[in-house]
Amino acid sequence: MQANKGKNTGPELKLRKLLRKAGYPGYRIHWKAEGSRVDIAYPGRKVAIFVNGCFWHRCPRCNPSFPKSHRDYWVAKFEANRERDARKLSELEASGWTVVTAWECEIRDAPHDAIRRIVEILEV
């Protein structure tokens, strides 16, 4: 697991490129807000974007399979990831932030839908 990156992942880089191309370059990366590290943040607009990997955060669309060995470990790990994600989301929303989750598969398969969804929020 040491080789798995937490910052500047492929989907994150692609989404940042799409945001710049759409005319929204003023974001901050890995911004610390309300005790969370937000992947992409627009602090002035209070918009936080999390770029979640399908495997690690258990994408509801992809429904990735569990590893076959050490199943108990992985079930506990993924559950802890989900709980942490939910806690971060609720803390940010309680502080007035709008939170968007962009999934790895969404950025890969339908990047224009993902960017359209984010731009609609940024334009409000």
C-alpha positions, -999 to +999 in steps of 0.1 A: +000+000+000+030+023+003+030+029-035-006+042-034-006+080-035-029+102-016-022+135-034-019+144-070-035+112-082-044+108-119-081+115-115-072+146-094-049+159-120-074+153-148-102+171-128-079+201-121-071+203-158-108+202-167-116+229-142-089+252-157-102+245-192-137+253-181-125+287-168-123+280-131-086+281-123-087+298-088-088+267-067-064+256-040-052+221-037-050+201-004-066+230+014-071+226+051-107+234+060-125+225+092-100+198+102-101+182+067-078+182+038-098+190+007-085+178-026-096+208-045-111+239-028-125+272-037-122+289-003-139+322-014-169+303-026-167+277+002-168+248-023-149+217-014-143+189-040-132+155-029-118+132-056-125+097-044-109+065-058-135+038-065-116+010-047-106+029-015-138+047-010-161+020-023-179+036-052-216+029-052-216+028-091-186+005-096-192-017-066-156-029-066-149-064-053-131-070-020-096-085-019-098-122-013-072-125+014-074-109+048-110-100+042-116-090+078-089-064+076-102-049+043-138-048+055-128-029+086-105-006+066-131+003+040-158+009+067-134+032+085-128+051+052-166+055+047-171+067+082-143+092+079-156+105+046-191+110+061-177+127+091-156+151+070-186+159+047-209+167+076-183+189+094-177+209+063-214+213+055-221+223+091-195+251+086-213+264+055-192+246+028-208+230-003-192+196-007-189+178-040-176+142-044-161+134-078-156+096-083-126+082-102-149+063-126-170+094-133-139+115-142-126+087-164-159+077-181-179+109-182-156+138-175-180+164-190-208+153-168-185+156-137-173+190-147-208+203-156-220+192-121-192+211-104-195+242-126-232+244-118-223+246-081-195+272-087-218+295-107-244+298-079 
